[in-house]
Structures are given as structure tokens and as C-alpha cells.
Amino acid sequence: MMRIQILFFATLKERAGVSRAEMELPEGASVALLKREVAAAYPGVRELLGSTIVAINQNYAFDADPVPDGAEAAFFPAVSGGADGPTILKVTEDAIDLDELVAQITLPTTGAACLFSGMVRARTERGGAHETARLEYEAYVPMAETKMAQVAEEIRARWPTIEGIVIVQRIGLLEAGTPTVTIACSASHRDTGVFEAARYGIDRLKEIVPVWKKEIGPHGETWIEGHYIPQKGD
């Protein structure tokens, strides 16, 4: 028998009633078998497993993939080129200093920087309009930082002219108006793809970096889950 570590995040953590557990599996077990065993041990998560993402040792895993002995298996919902220039990748509970981050990716050759900063909305107008007092952000931190590095590599592969990259996600309990995430790219000129690279960075972060948020407001508390399901190669 193999012994593995199980991690639950966001909605699954609440349904399971624990954030971490140990489980034994027969040697050669697949991810599909692991999911069946988790469903049996934690009935509260059973109905969620059809859309749950699994990561084995901080890499996305699929039903046919084997589970190695001693593995760390994480269960969570869909997430709410070279490296010649500076690359700042961070998951943090500290406040985000936008000026400091841009300064870190400004080189003597830099003539442009494009920065995107997400923040906590106090009121959401589209869809079902509602108010939000604060958001609680949670991340699978080691994997999040690994996937941030992947996003940075993808940016550099698509836009070789990019000089510096910032990808910073803040976690914890954040009040309305607080910056939550920052993507910044620097380049020698504004017409070298710097706008497109920053847009790609935030869109890709929302797809593959395991970060989730819970809305807290007059309506109660609700985990906001994404819709993108990672594919092979993500």
C-alpha cells in the first residue's frame, strides 16, 4: 500500500471538513481510483468531484495518470521563452506596492510598462447585481508560484521583446477597494506587445494558477469558482 497526502481547497475544504488528510492506496493506483476513494472517505465532496481539478505533486493530473507513493494530491475547483529580464512572482499576504513593482522591472532600456491591477469591487453590476464587503483569497501557494513561472515563460515565448514581468497575487481577507492581483510587463517601446502580454498574463493566471476567492457581503458568503478546466500541457 502507498501512503499519500491529501489537500483540499476552497469549497472542497469546507465540504470535507478538513484541509489536509492522509490516505492509503494500492500500488499503481490511478487518479480515477484516488477520486473514488476520496468520495468514499469524504461524502460531502462527492457531488463536486466531476468538476474538481486534481494536482499531483503540484502538476495537473488526469484520471489515467498514476499516483506515486508519497505523493501530495491537491483537490480544488477551477481557478477563480527564456528569462533574461527581471521576473517577480509572488503570492503574498502583504499589501501590493504598484510603484515598487514597476520599478523592479524598469531597466535602462525600458521605455514602456503596462500594468493591470485587479481589486475588490464593493458592488457588482453585471449578472446578479450585489454588494460585497470583502473578499477572502486562498491559494495552493507552492503550485501557484510554479504556475506563475509557467505563465511568465509563456509570455516570453510569445513576446520576446518583453523585458520584465511581474505576477503578484495577494491572499487573505481583503476589504473593498484593495488591490488583489497585479500583472505588469515592461519593454523598450509601447508597440512591442507590452499591452497584449499583460492581458495574456492576467487571462492565463485566471485559467491555471490555483487561487480562489470567497465573496462576503449582506447576501452571505460564497466561494466564486471558475469555469476553465486545465488540459494536458497546462
Residue, then its C-alpha position, 0 to 999 in steps of 0.5 A: m500500500m502507498r501512503i499519500q497526502i491529501l489537500f483540499f481547497a476552497t469549497l472542497k475544504e469546507r465540504a470535507g471538513v478538513s484541509r489536509a488528510e492522509m490516505e492509503l492506496p494500492e500500488g499503481a493506483s490511478v487518479a480515477l481510483l484516488k477520486r473514488e476513494v476520496a468520495a468514499a472517505y469524504p461524502g460531502v465532496r462527492e457531488l463536486l468531484g466531476s468538476t474538481i481539478v486534481a494536482i499531483n505533486q503540484n502538476y495537473a493530473f488526469d484520471a489515467d495518470p498514476v499516483p506515486d507513493g508519497a505523493e501530495a494530491a491537491f483537490f480544488p475547483a477551477v481557478s477563480g521563452g527564456a528569462d533574461g529580464p527581471t521576473i517577480l512572482k509572488v503570492t503574498e499576504d502583504a499589501i501590493d506596492l504598484d510603484e515598487l513593482v514597476a520599478q523592479i522591472t524598469l531597466p535602462t532600456t525600458g521605455a514602456a510598462c503596462l500594468f493591470s491591477g485587479m481589486v475588490r469591487a464593493r458592488t457588482e453590476r453585471g449578472g446578479a447585481h450585489e454588494t460585497a464587503r470583502l473578499e477572502y483569497e486562498a491559494y495552493v501557494p507552492m503550485a501557484e508560484t510554479k504556475m506563475a513561472q509557467v505563465a511568465e515563460e509563456i509570455r516570453a515565448r510569445w513576446p520576446t521583446i518583453e523585458g520584465i514581468v511581474i505576477v503578484q497575487r495577494i491572499g487573505l481577507l481583503e476589504a473593498g477597494t484593495p488591490t488583489v492581483t497585479i500583472a505588469c510587463s515592461a519593454s523598450h517601446r509601447d508597440t512591442g506587445v507590452f499591452e497584449a502580454a499583460r492581458y495574456g498574463i492576467d487571462r492565463l493566471k485566471e485559467i491555471v494558477p490555483v487561487w480562489k476567492k470567497e465573496i462576503g457581503p449582506h447576501g452571505e458568503t460564497w466561494i466564486e469558482g471558475h469555469y476553465i478546466p486545465q488540459k494536458g500541457d497546462 
